[in-house]
Amino acid sequence: MERQHAGIVAVITMSPEKVQSGGAPVFIVKDNKELQTIGMTLEKIMDAAAHEIDAKTLVIVAH
């Protein structure tokens, strides 16, 4: 069986103080509506999945 690797391709957050850049682009948003909109758009563009880290942060993961 072939082993699959997942990688974080983007981070979207309303709490920039909790995110350290390096490796993946970080998108800073102002409210929950923008968080969800950017997350959904990046999911489609990157053919990836959004995962909620907390109420203010999403990561986009390519599987």
Summary of the structure (lengths in Angstrom):
residues: 63
radius of gyration: 11.9
end to end distance: 15.7
largest distance: 43.2
contacts: 153
relative contact order: 0.30
helix: 29%
strand: 35%
